[in-house]
Amino acid sequence: MMASVRFARTDSFGEAFNISAILAHIGRIGWGSYILALIVLYVALFVVVVALVILGVLTLGLGFLLFLALTPAFSIFTARYVTLIYDSAPVPA
């Protein structure tokens, strides 16, 4: 995920594969904070998806239609969340 944000920020395809810079950036964020933030993201998305699946089963498809309608919003939320994680690190001198 950090590679995609780095690619978008630097506008360089090669920077998406600059593993040492990505690992250094995650190190500035803090590995614990980074992993915790990703766990929070995945748990939140999992809970919403399970709720929509249950709603879909109970309402004979309404939850599935809601899931399809909300998928772009989930994608935007995920991208914004990961970008905020990326921006939480101090800028190197």
Buried (B, 14 or more C-beta within 10 A) or exposed (E): BBBEBBBEEEEEEEBBEBEEBBEEBBEEBEEEEBEEBBEEBEEBBEEBBEEBEEBBEEEEEEBBEBBEEBEEEBEEBBBEBBBEBBEEBEEEE
